[in-house]
Amino acid sequence: VVSTQSTWVSMHGSHELKTEFLKPSLKGDLVCSIAVTEPSAGSDVASIRTRAEKVGGDYIITGSKMYITNGTQADWLCLLARTSSTTNPNGFSLFVVPTKLQGVSVTKKLDKLGMRSSDTAELAFDRVRIPSSYLIGEEGKGFIYQMQQFQKERLIAAVTSWAQCDIILNMTVSYLQQRVAFGKPLISNQWIQFHLVELRTEVEFLRQMCYQCCRLLDAGQDFTREASMAKLKAGRLMRQVADWCTQFHGGMGYMEDYRMARFFRDSRLLSIGGGADEVMMQVLAKMDGIGPKSK
């Protein structure tokens, strides 16, 4: 979360915002959180309803946010809100919102299927007043900043996926080499060997796609297409690895005191969070010109 926060604030925030919020967050003294998703707006960011109204030298924020990671413990939020009634992308802005301000509240701590090591919450904003200096970058550029950040977030998700898949596959191979059934280690079954090799091949392809995204990023080139492909593949591959490795572990893989069960639960999020699979496919279909020909 600090990484994604630092992109917005380090690239577009004022020196004062970097000093007051970014620097202590990077040092670990403050906890930050991204507040974009709402009850009626997830991947469809343009549908958010939280508003920031300019009143004199301040902004008054009213609305709610849903599925906010670190929501119960965050010291400050990077919040996307409407600053105009226009329906085009220029109607949104990004703000730093300290959670200690009057009107900021945690309405519910959410109970998740997986990723239980991080808290997730629903937040409410009841006429929260912040100074105009807490605006990140320019007013009306929040949607653009958010879209730029999505590509890095999706790349981070894909990198996290192949790293975890690699760890779980290694753990599974080690288990199968030790687990004896019918007088011989399970790994001696050729079908299991071949299936593990297929999964490793898929993980390696994902790894190389992530490297390509990094090369394009370092070169200052657009990598929206590649990041969307990597995110789409990562979410699906992570589920396949989780499913098969749980199967290969047998009853042990189903036990909550073993790492496999946690990975199985956690793996389901990647195809939902940070842009659902369907959104990735929609982006790719549009970029590749896959759709009805215009008349």
Residue pairs with C-beta under 8 A, 6 or more apart in sequence:
1 32
1 33
1 34
1 69
1 70
2 25
2 26
2 32
3 152
3 156
4 34
4 149
4 152
4 153
4 156
5 22
5 25
5 32
5 34
5 78
6 22
6 25
6 26
7 149
7 152
8 78
8 94
8 136
8 137
8 145
8 149
9 17
9 18
9 21
9 22
9 78
9 96
9 136
10 18
10 22
11 137
11 145
12 94
12 136
12 137
12 138
12 141
12 145
13 21
13 22
13 96
13 136
13 137
14 133
16 133
17 96
17 133
17 134
17 136
21 30
21 32
21 76
21 96
24 30
25 31
25 32
25 75
25 76
30 75
30 76
31 70
31 73
31 74
31 75
32 70
32 74
32 75
32 76
32 77
32 78
33 68
33 69
33 70
33 71
33 74
33 76
33 77
33 78
34 68
34 69
34 77
34 78
35 65
35 68
35 71
35 77
35 78
35 79
35 80
35 97
35 123
36 45
36 48
36 65
36 79
36 80
36 146
37 65
37 66
37 67
37 68
38 47
38 48
38 49
38 50
38 63
38 64
38 65
38 66
39 64
39 66
39 122
40 47
40 49
41 47
41 48
41 49
42 67
42 276
43 275
43 276
43 278
43 279
45 80
45 143
45 146
45 147
46 87
46 89
46 92
46 143
48 63
48 80
48 81
48 82
48 92
49 63
49 82
50 61
50 62
50 63
50 64
50 65
50 79
50 80
50 81
50 82
50 125
51 61
51 62
51 63
51 81
51 82
51 83
52 59
52 60
52 61
52 81
52 82
52 83
52 93
52 95
53 59
53 60
53 61
53 62
53 83
54 83
54 132
55 129
57 131
57 132
58 129
58 130
58 131
58 132
59 83
59 95
59 129
59 130
59 131
59 132
59 134
59 135
60 127
60 128
60 129
61 79
61 81
61 95
61 97
61 103
61 125
61 127
61 128
61 129
61 130
62 125
62 126
62 127
62 128
63 81
63 124
63 125
64 107
64 122
64 123
64 124
64 125
65 71
65 79
65 122
65 123
65 125
66 122
66 123
67 110
67 120
67 122
67 273
68 74
68 77
68 120
68 121
68 122
68 123
69 118
69 119
69 120
70 118
70 119
71 106
71 109
71 119
71 120
71 121
71 122
71 123
72 106
72 109
72 119
72 121
73 119
74 99
75 98
75 99
75 100
76 96
76 97
76 98
76 99
77 96
77 97
77 98
77 99
77 123
78 94
78 95
78 96
78 97
78 136
79 94
79 95
79 96
79 97
80 92
80 93
80 94
80 95
80 142
80 143
80 146
81 92
81 93
81 95
81 142
82 91
82 92
83 91
83 92
83 93
83 139
83 140
83 142
84 90
84 91
84 92
84 140
85 91
89 143
89 144
90 140
90 141
90 143
91 140
91 143
92 140
92 142
92 143
92 146
93 135
93 136
93 138
93 139
93 140
93 141
93 142
94 135
94 136
94 137
94 141
94 142
94 145
94 146
95 130
95 134
95 135
95 136
96 130
96 134
96 136
97 104
97 125
97 128
97 130
97 134
98 104
98 130
101 128
101 129
101 130
102 128
102 129
103 125
103 126
103 127
103 128
103 129
104 123
104 124
104 125
104 128
105 123
105 124
105 126
106 121
106 122
106 123
106 124
107 121
107 122
107 123
107 124
108 121
108 122
109 119
109 120
109 121
110 120
110 121
110 122
112 120
113 265
113 268
113 269
114 262
114 265
114 266
114 267
114 268
114 269
115 265
115 266
115 269
116 265
136 142
136 145
137 145
150 274
150 275
151 223
151 224
151 227
152 217
152 227
153 274
153 275
154 227
154 228
154 230
154 231
154 274
154 275
154 280
155 210
155 213
155 214
155 217
155 223
155 227
155 230
155 231
157 231
157 234
157 235
157 270
157 273
157 274
158 206
158 209
158 210
158 213
158 227
158 230
158 231
158 233
158 234
159 210
160 234
161 206
161 234
161 235
161 237
161 238
161 270
162 203
162 206
162 207
162 210
162 234
162 237
164 238
164 263
164 267
165 199
165 203
165 206
165 237
165 238
165 241
166 203
166 207
168 241
168 242
168 245
168 259
168 260
168 263
169 196
169 199
169 200
169 203
169 241
169 245
171 245
171 259
171 260
172 196
172 245
172 248
172 249
172 260
173 187
173 196
175 248
175 249
175 252
176 185
176 186
176 187
176 192
176 248
177 185
177 187
178 185
179 185
179 186
179 250
180 186
186 192
186 248
187 193
192 248
195 244
196 248
199 237
199 240
199 241
199 244
202 233
202 237
202 240
203 237
203 241
205 233
206 230
206 233
206 234
206 237
209 226
209 229
209 230
209 233
210 230
212 223
212 226
213 223
213 226
213 227
213 230
216 222
216 223
216 226
217 223
224 283
224 287
225 283
225 284
225 287
225 288
228 275
228 280
228 283
228 284
228 287
229 280
229 284
231 270
231 274
231 275
231 280
232 277
232 280
232 281
232 284
234 270
235 270
235 271
235 272
235 277
236 271
236 277
238 267
238 270
238 271
239 267
239 268
239 270
239 271
241 267
242 263
242 264
242 267
243 264
245 253
245 260
245 263
246 253
246 254
246 260
246 261
246 264
247 253
249 258
249 260
252 258
252 260
253 260
253 261
253 264
254 260
254 261
255 261
256 262
271 277
275 283
284 290
285 291
